[in-house]
Amino acid sequence: MPEVKPSLLPGALRPLVVCPDAGMAAELVGLLALGLPGAVPIHLKSYPSFSVLAQTVNSARTRLCFLDACTNREVAFQLLTEISTLAADVLVVALLATNDPDSILRCLRQGASEFLVRPFTPDQLEAALQKLARSRPPSRPEESSNCRVYCVMPSKGASGASTLACNLAFHLRRPGNGKLLLADMDPLTGTLAFQLKLKSSFSFLDALTRIGNLDADLWKAVVTPCQGVDVLLSPENPVDAAAEAGDPAPLLSYSRQLYGAVVVDTGGVFGDWNLALAEQCDDLLLVTRNDLAALHASQRALAYLEANGIERSRLRLVMSRYRPDAGLPRQEVEAALRLEVFHVLPNDDECIRKSLMEGKPASQGSRYARGVVQLAERLAGQNASRKKPLLGGIFGSR
């Protein structure tokens, strides 16, 4: 196998091997002699305490660690956390006995940079080392000034916000606009995987927890392509994103570099996580209906957003599932909310039901699809004259 230049992997000539399994360790060390000629591995034959780990890493100045993640999974996962705390620039390769997606995913979430699965092969090790050589701390190109982030938020449940986000992403595609990302950032009840009949082992949480090591290969694995749009799904199991991920700003900043537009589907207005999304977007599409309950919820949502510093100039009130013969007319909604209705989407239950059954956006030519196309054109038209994005720095303003 081709060797990896030591200069591309700082500390590679003193790799740390934490591996109680003697057979696994011997198999790995033999391959390292081929992939990293001259490497002198430091082999810890048992899982070390934090103090021993700190002393070994600091004295050897190693920045490459191979960790047995299967002899004792819980201890290994704890070590992954400790290594990231001790030295964030140490690249950890998890050693696994089987190709188990759950174990791989958990290792990556705990901080592993790569993984190897037995039986270890030269090709497998070469691919892992080359990928590690390409990884860098978070130094990223400047954001695209043309990228717009559209955040779609329901004023209350069953407003049709997720349906709108899903369809808007596909209708924002225009020649010359670059690639488009549809991101399900609802960590509790995300439904885009169901709506589009998609499945992935990764979610936005995996991307956000590994934001410092994201590269083209990893990003390609995290997103799921669907009819020309990249889709970033929410976790299969509900999570507290605010507690586990903290701040979505780095992920949105990273997405701005890659796409011409980003459509973010959210679970609602309230809470730190949703508020952080609102702070980072360029246009916040607040989706409501024209019944009294939705109007009341919209009043509370607007008050909450304003109290937390979200300017009304960024708000686009979208009335979904509009029925002129039921509920309040448009003029009364605008008067009650003191906000212009930016766009009205017709009630088209049969079209939406069919699209859900087929796992596709609303069919071209339907009333709903025409309404979304008009909304996309309005958004594109009003943004054409804007030259400076609201998100200033690489990590936003939050």
CORHULIN-V424375 format. One record per pair of residues at least 12 apart in sequence whose C-alpha atoms are under 8 Angstrom apart, sorted by the first residue. I is the first residue (numbers start at 1). J is the second residue. D is the distance in Angstrom with one decimal. If there is no record, write none. Layout:
# CORHULIN-V424375
[[I | J | D] [I | J | D]]
This chain:
# CORHULIN-V424375
[[1 | 34 | 6.7] [1 | 35 | 6.3] [1 | 122 | 6.0] [1 | 123 | 6.9] [1 | 126 | 6.6] [2 | 35 | 6.6] [2 | 126 | 7.2] [3 | 34 | 6.9] [3 | 35 | 4.7] [3 | 36 | 5.8] [3 | 37 | 7.1] [3 | 126 | 7.8] [4 | 35 | 6.4] [4 | 36 | 6.3] [4 | 126 | 7.9] [4 | 129 | 6.9] [4 | 130 | 6.7] [4 | 133 | 7.7] [5 | 36 | 7.9] [6 | 36 | 7.5] [8 | 133 | 5.1] [8 | 134 | 7.6] [9 | 63 | 7.8] [9 | 64 | 7.7] [9 | 132 | 7.3] [9 | 133 | 5.4] [10 | 62 | 7.6] [10 | 63 | 6.0] [10 | 64 | 7.8] [11 | 61 | 6.4] [11 | 62 | 4.4] [11 | 63 | 4.6] [11 | 64 | 6.1] [12 | 36 | 7.5] [12 | 39 | 7.0] [12 | 62 | 6.8] [12 | 63 | 6.6] [12 | 64 | 5.7] [13 | 36 | 7.2] [13 | 38 | 6.7] [13 | 39 | 4.2] [13 | 40 | 6.1] [13 | 41 | 7.4] [13 | 62 | 7.9] [14 | 39 | 6.0] [14 | 40 | 5.4] [14 | 41 | 5.4] [14 | 42 | 6.6] [14 | 60 | 6.7] [14 | 61 | 7.7] [14 | 62 | 5.5] [14 | 64 | 7.6] [15 | 39 | 7.1] [15 | 40 | 6.9] [15 | 41 | 4.9] [15 | 42 | 6.2] [15 | 62 | 5.9] [15 | 63 | 7.1] [15 | 64 | 5.1] [15 | 65 | 5.7] [15 | 66 | 7.4] [16 | 41 | 5.7] [16 | 42 | 4.8] [16 | 43 | 6.2] [16 | 44 | 7.6] [16 | 57 | 7.9] [16 | 62 | 6.8] [16 | 64 | 6.3] [16 | 65 | 4.6] [16 | 66 | 6.1] [17 | 41 | 6.5] [17 | 42 | 5.9] [17 | 43 | 4.7] [17 | 44 | 6.1] [17 | 65 | 5.8] [17 | 66 | 4.7] [17 | 67 | 6.1] [18 | 43 | 6.0] [18 | 44 | 4.9] [18 | 45 | 6.4] [18 | 46 | 6.8] [18 | 47 | 6.5] [18 | 65 | 7.4] [18 | 66 | 6.1] [18 | 67 | 4.9] [18 | 68 | 6.1] [19 | 43 | 7.2] [19 | 44 | 6.3] [19 | 45 | 5.5] [19 | 46 | 6.3] [19 | 47 | 7.3] [19 | 66 | 7.8] [19 | 67 | 6.1] [19 | 68 | 4.8] [20 | 44 | 7.4] [20 | 45 | 4.6] [20 | 46 | 4.7] [20 | 47 | 6.9] [20 | 68 | 7.1] [20 | 71 | 7.1] [21 | 45 | 7.6] [21 | 68 | 7.5] [21 | 71 | 6.9] [22 | 45 | 7.6] [27 | 120 | 7.1] [28 | 120 | 7.0] [29 | 41 | 7.3] [31 | 120 | 8.0] [31 | 121 | 7.6] [31 | 122 | 6.5] [31 | 125 | 7.5] [34 | 122 | 8.0] [35 | 122 | 7.6] [35 | 125 | 7.4] [35 | 126 | 6.6] [47 | 75 | 7.5] [47 | 76 | 7.6] [50 | 79 | 7.9] [50 | 82 | 7.0] [53 | 83 | 8.0] [54 | 86 | 6.7] [62 | 90 | 7.4] [63 | 89 | 6.6] [63 | 90 | 4.3] [63 | 91 | 5.9] [64 | 90 | 5.6] [64 | 91 | 4.9] [64 | 92 | 6.0] [64 | 93 | 7.8] [65 | 90 | 7.0] [65 | 91 | 6.1] [65 | 92 | 4.7] [65 | 93 | 6.1] [66 | 92 | 5.8] [66 | 93 | 4.8] [66 | 94 | 6.0] [66 | 95 | 6.7] [67 | 92 | 6.9] [67 | 93 | 6.1] [67 | 94 | 5.0] [67 | 95 | 5.7] [68 | 94 | 6.2] [68 | 95 | 4.8] [68 | 96 | 6.7] [69 | 94 | 5.8] [69 | 95 | 5.5] [69 | 96 | 5.8] [69 | 107 | 7.8] [70 | 95 | 7.3] [70 | 96 | 5.8] [70 | 97 | 6.5] [77 | 107 | 6.9] [77 | 110 | 6.5] [80 | 92 | 7.8] [80 | 107 | 7.9] [80 | 110 | 6.0] [80 | 111 | 6.0] [80 | 112 | 6.8] [81 | 110 | 6.1] [81 | 111 | 6.7] [84 | 111 | 6.7] [89 | 137 | 7.4] [91 | 112 | 7.2] [91 | 113 | 5.8] [91 | 132 | 7.4] [92 | 111 | 7.6] [92 | 112 | 5.0] [92 | 113 | 5.3] [92 | 114 | 6.7] [93 | 112 | 5.9] [93 | 113 | 5.9] [93 | 114 | 4.7] [93 | 115 | 4.9] [93 | 116 | 6.9] [94 | 107 | 6.8] [94 | 112 | 6.2] [94 | 113 | 7.9] [94 | 114 | 6.3] [94 | 115 | 4.4] [94 | 116 | 6.2] [95 | 115 | 5.9] [95 | 116 | 5.1] [95 | 117 | 6.1] [95 | 118 | 7.7] [96 | 115 | 7.2] [96 | 116 | 6.1] [96 | 117 | 4.8] [96 | 118 | 6.4] [97 | 117 | 5.7] [97 | 118 | 5.1] [97 | 119 | 7.7] [98 | 117 | 5.9] [98 | 118 | 6.4] [99 | 117 | 6.1] [101 | 201 | 7.5] [105 | 201 | 7.6] [105 | 202 | 7.7] [108 | 206 | 7.7] [108 | 210 | 7.8] [109 | 206 | 6.1] [109 | 209 | 6.6] [109 | 210 | 7.4] [111 | 209 | 8.0] [111 | 210 | 7.3] [113 | 132 | 7.4] [113 | 213 | 7.4] [114 | 128 | 6.4] [114 | 132 | 7.5] [115 | 128 | 7.3] [116 | 128 | 7.6] [135 | 213 | 5.9] [135 | 214 | 7.6] [135 | 215 | 6.8] [136 | 212 | 7.6] [136 | 213 | 6.4] [137 | 212 | 5.6] [137 | 213 | 6.4] [138 | 211 | 7.4] [138 | 212 | 4.6] [138 | 213 | 6.7] [140 | 254 | 7.8] [141 | 257 | 7.1] [142 | 257 | 6.9] [142 | 394 | 7.4] [143 | 253 | 7.0] [143 | 254 | 7.7] [143 | 256 | 5.7] [143 | 257 | 4.7] [143 | 394 | 7.3] [144 | 256 | 6.0] [144 | 257 | 5.4] [144 | 258 | 7.9] [144 | 260 | 7.8] [145 | 387 | 6.9] [145 | 388 | 6.3] [145 | 389 | 6.1] [146 | 260 | 6.3] [146 | 387 | 7.4] [146 | 389 | 7.7] [147 | 256 | 5.7] [147 | 257 | 7.8] [147 | 259 | 6.3] [147 | 260 | 4.4] [147 | 261 | 5.0] [147 | 262 | 7.4] [147 | 389 | 7.8] [148 | 256 | 7.6] [148 | 260 | 6.8] [148 | 261 | 4.8] [148 | 262 | 6.2] [148 | 281 | 7.7] [148 | 282 | 6.1] [148 | 283 | 7.8] [148 | 389 | 7.5] [149 | 256 | 7.8] [149 | 261 | 5.9] [149 | 262 | 4.7] [149 | 263 | 6.0] [149 | 264 | 7.3] [149 | 280 | 7.9] [149 | 281 | 5.0] [149 | 282 | 5.3] [149 | 283 | 6.6] [150 | 261 | 7.7] [150 | 262 | 6.1] [150 | 263 | 4.8] [150 | 264 | 6.0] [150 | 281 | 5.9] [150 | 282 | 6.1] [150 | 283 | 5.0] [150 | 284 | 6.0] [150 | 285 | 7.0] [151 | 263 | 6.0] [151 | 264 | 4.7] [151 | 265 | 6.3] [151 | 266 | 7.3] [151 | 277 | 7.2] [151 | 278 | 6.7] [151 | 281 | 5.9] [151 | 282 | 7.8] [151 | 283 | 6.3] [151 | 284 | 4.8] [151 | 285 | 6.0] [152 | 164 | 7.8] [152 | 165 | 6.2] [152 | 263 | 7.3] [152 | 264 | 6.0] [152 | 265 | 5.2] [152 | 266 | 6.2] [152 | 284 | 6.1] [152 | 285 | 4.8] [152 | 286 | 6.2] [152 | 287 | 7.1] [153 | 265 | 6.8] [153 | 266 | 5.5] [153 | 267 | 6.7] [153 | 268 | 5.2] [153 | 269 | 6.2] [153 | 284 | 7.2] [153 | 285 | 6.1] [153 | 286 | 5.0] [153 | 287 | 6.0] [154 | 266 | 7.7] [154 | 267 | 7.1] [154 | 268 | 5.2] [154 | 269 | 7.0] [154 | 286 | 5.8] [154 | 287 | 4.7] [154 | 288 | 6.3] [155 | 268 | 6.5] [155 | 269 | 6.8] [155 | 286 | 6.3] [155 | 287 | 5.9] [155 | 288 | 5.5] [155 | 294 | 6.9] [155 | 297 | 5.7] [155 | 298 | 5.1] [155 | 301 | 6.1] [156 | 268 | 7.0] [156 | 288 | 7.2] [156 | 294 | 6.4] [156 | 297 | 6.1] [156 | 298 | 7.5] [159 | 287 | 6.3] [159 | 288 | 5.5] [159 | 289 | 6.2] [159 | 294 | 8.0] [159 | 320 | 6.6] [159 | 321 | 7.7] [160 | 287 | 7.2] [160 | 288 | 8.0] [160 | 320 | 6.3] [160 | 321 | 7.3] [161 | 265 | 7.4] [161 | 287 | 5.8] [162 | 191 | 7.3] [162 | 192 | 7.2] [162 | 265 | 6.0] [162 | 266 | 7.7] [164 | 372 | 7.5] [165 | 182 | 7.7] [165 | 263 | 6.5] [165 | 264 | 7.0] [165 | 265 | 5.8] [166 | 182 | 7.2] [166 | 192 | 7.1] [166 | 265 | 8.0] [166 | 361 | 6.9] [167 | 361 | 5.3] [167 | 362 | 6.8] [167 | 369 | 7.6] [167 | 372 | 7.0] [168 | 263 | 7.6] [168 | 372 | 6.1] [168 | 373 | 7.6] [168 | 376 | 6.6] [169 | 181 | 7.3] [169 | 182 | 6.0] [169 | 229 | 7.5] [169 | 262 | 7.7] [169 | 263 | 6.0] [170 | 229 | 6.8] [170 | 361 | 7.4] [171 | 372 | 7.1] [171 | 373 | 5.8] [171 | 376 | 6.4] [172 | 261 | 7.8] [172 | 373 | 7.8] [172 | 376 | 5.6] [172 | 377 | 7.8] [172 | 380 | 8.0] [177 | 260 | 5.4] [177 | 261 | 7.6] [178 | 259 | 6.0] [178 | 260 | 4.6] [178 | 261 | 7.6] [179 | 229 | 7.1] [179 | 230 | 7.9] [179 | 258 | 7.3] [179 | 259 | 4.8] [179 | 260 | 5.5] [179 | 261 | 7.1] [180 | 229 | 5.5] [180 | 230 | 6.3] [180 | 259 | 5.3] [180 | 260 | 5.9] [180 | 261 | 5.2] [180 | 262 | 5.9] [180 | 263 | 7.9] [181 | 229 | 6.0] [181 | 230 | 4.9] [181 | 231 | 5.8] [181 | 232 | 7.3] [181 | 255 | 7.8] [181 | 259 | 6.6] [181 | 261 | 6.5] [181 | 262 | 4.8] [181 | 263 | 6.3] [182 | 229 | 7.0] [182 | 230 | 6.2] [182 | 231 | 4.8] [182 | 232 | 6.2] [182 | 262 | 6.0] [182 | 263 | 4.9] [182 | 264 | 6.1] [182 | 265 | 7.7] [183 | 204 | 7.7] [183 | 231 | 5.8] [183 | 232 | 4.6] [183 | 233 | 6.2] [183 | 234 | 7.9] [183 | 262 | 7.3] [183 | 263 | 6.1] [183 | 264 | 4.8] [183 | 265 | 6.2] [184 | 204 | 7.7] [184 | 231 | 7.8] [184 | 232 | 6.0] [184 | 233 | 5.1] [184 | 234 | 5.3] [184 | 264 | 6.0] [184 | 265 | 4.9] [184 | 266 | 6.6] [185 | 204 | 7.0] [185 | 233 | 7.4] [185 | 234 | 5.9] [185 | 264 | 6.4] [185 | 265 | 5.7] [185 | 266 | 5.3] [185 | 267 | 7.6] [186 | 234 | 6.3] [186 | 265 | 6.7] [186 | 266 | 4.7] [186 | 267 | 4.8] [187 | 234 | 5.7] [187 | 235 | 6.3] [187 | 238 | 5.8] [187 | 239 | 5.6] [187 | 240 | 6.8] [187 | 241 | 6.0] [187 | 267 | 7.7] [188 | 237 | 7.6] [188 | 238 | 4.3] [188 | 239 | 6.0] [188 | 240 | 7.4] [188 | 267 | 7.5] [189 | 238 | 6.9] [189 | 267 | 6.8] [190 | 233 | 7.8] [190 | 234 | 5.7] [190 | 235 | 7.8] [190 | 266 | 7.8] [190 | 267 | 7.2] [192 | 233 | 6.9] [192 | 234 | 8.0] [193 | 233 | 6.4] [193 | 234 | 7.8] [194 | 359 | 7.6] [195 | 356 | 5.5] [195 | 359 | 5.4] [195 | 360 | 7.4] [196 | 356 | 7.4] [196 | 358 | 8.0] [196 | 359 | 4.2] [196 | 360 | 5.7] [196 | 361 | 7.8] [197 | 359 | 5.2] [198 | 224 | 7.7] [200 | 222 | 7.7] [200 | 224 | 7.0] [200 | 233 | 7.5] [201 | 222 | 7.9] [202 | 221 | 7.8] [202 | 222 | 5.3] [202 | 223 | 7.7] [202 | 233 | 7.5] [202 | 235 | 7.3] [203 | 222 | 6.5] [203 | 223 | 7.8] [203 | 232 | 6.3] [203 | 233 | 5.0] [203 | 234 | 5.1] [203 | 235 | 5.2] [204 | 222 | 7.7] [204 | 232 | 6.0] [204 | 233 | 6.2] [204 | 234 | 5.9] [204 | 235 | 7.3] [205 | 234 | 7.4] [205 | 235 | 7.0] [205 | 241 | 7.5] [205 | 245 | 6.6] [206 | 222 | 7.7] [207 | 219 | 7.5] [207 | 222 | 6.8] [207 | 251 | 7.3] [208 | 245 | 6.6] [208 | 248 | 7.2] [208 | 250 | 7.3] [208 | 251 | 5.7] [209 | 245 | 6.3] [211 | 250 | 7.1] [211 | 251 | 6.8] [241 | 273 | 6.8] [242 | 272 | 6.6] [242 | 273 | 5.2] [246 | 273 | 7.6] [247 | 273 | 7.1] [247 | 276 | 6.7] [248 | 273 | 7.6] [248 | 276 | 6.8] [248 | 277 | 6.6] [249 | 276 | 7.4] [249 | 277 | 7.4] [249 | 280 | 6.4] [249 | 395 | 5.6] [249 | 396 | 5.9] [249 | 398 | 7.4] [250 | 394 | 7.1] [250 | 395 | 5.0] [250 | 396 | 7.4] [252 | 280 | 7.5] [253 | 394 | 5.8] [253 | 395 | 6.2] [253 | 396 | 7.1] [254 | 394 | 7.9] [269 | 301 | 6.3] [269 | 304 | 8.0] [269 | 305 | 7.6] [270 | 301 | 7.5] [270 | 304 | 7.5] [275 | 305 | 7.7] [275 | 308 | 7.9] [276 | 398 | 7.3] [278 | 310 | 7.2] [279 | 310 | 6.6] [279 | 397 | 7.9] [279 | 398 | 7.3] [280 | 390 | 7.8] [280 | 391 | 6.2] [280 | 396 | 6.6] [280 | 397 | 7.6] [280 | 398 | 7.9] [281 | 390 | 7.6] [281 | 391 | 7.4] [282 | 314 | 6.6] [282 | 389 | 7.0] [282 | 390 | 6.0] [282 | 391 | 7.5] [283 | 314 | 5.1] [283 | 315 | 6.2] [283 | 316 | 6.9] [284 | 314 | 5.9] [284 | 315 | 4.9] [284 | 316 | 5.9] [285 | 315 | 6.1] [285 | 316 | 4.7] [285 | 317 | 5.9] [285 | 318 | 6.4] [286 | 315 | 6.8] [286 | 316 | 6.0] [286 | 317 | 5.0] [286 | 318 | 6.0] [287 | 317 | 6.2] [287 | 318 | 4.8] [287 | 319 | 5.9] [287 | 320 | 6.5] [288 | 317 | 7.4] [288 | 318 | 6.3] [288 | 319 | 5.1] [288 | 320 | 6.0] [289 | 319 | 5.2] [289 | 320 | 5.4] [289 | 321 | 6.5] [289 | 322 | 6.5] [290 | 319 | 6.9] [290 | 322 | 6.5] [290 | 323 | 7.8] [290 | 326 | 7.9] [290 | 327 | 5.3] [290 | 328 | 5.3] [290 | 329 | 7.1] [290 | 330 | 7.6] [290 | 333 | 7.0] [291 | 326 | 7.6] [291 | 327 | 4.6] [291 | 328 | 6.1] [292 | 327 | 7.0] [292 | 328 | 7.4] [295 | 333 | 7.2] [295 | 337 | 7.8] [298 | 337 | 7.6] [299 | 337 | 6.1] [316 | 341 | 7.3] [316 | 342 | 5.5] [316 | 343 | 7.9] [317 | 339 | 7.4] [317 | 340 | 6.9] [317 | 341 | 5.0] [317 | 342 | 5.2] [317 | 343 | 6.9] [318 | 341 | 6.1] [318 | 342 | 5.7] [318 | 343 | 5.0] [318 | 344 | 5.8] [318 | 345 | 7.4] [319 | 341 | 7.0] [319 | 343 | 6.3] [319 | 344 | 4.7] [319 | 345 | 6.1] [320 | 344 | 6.1] [320 | 345 | 4.8] [320 | 346 | 6.5] [320 | 347 | 7.1] [321 | 345 | 5.9] [321 | 346 | 5.1] [321 | 347 | 3.8] [321 | 348 | 7.0] [322 | 344 | 6.7] [322 | 345 | 6.0] [322 | 346 | 4.9] [322 | 347 | 5.2] [323 | 346 | 6.9] [323 | 347 | 6.1] [343 | 375 | 6.5] [344 | 371 | 7.4] [345 | 368 | 6.5] [345 | 371 | 5.4] [345 | 372 | 7.1] [346 | 367 | 6.8] [346 | 368 | 6.0] [346 | 371 | 7.0] [347 | 368 | 7.3] [348 | 367 | 6.8] [348 | 368 | 6.0] [351 | 363 | 7.3] [351 | 366 | 6.9] [351 | 368 | 7.3] [352 | 368 | 8.0]]
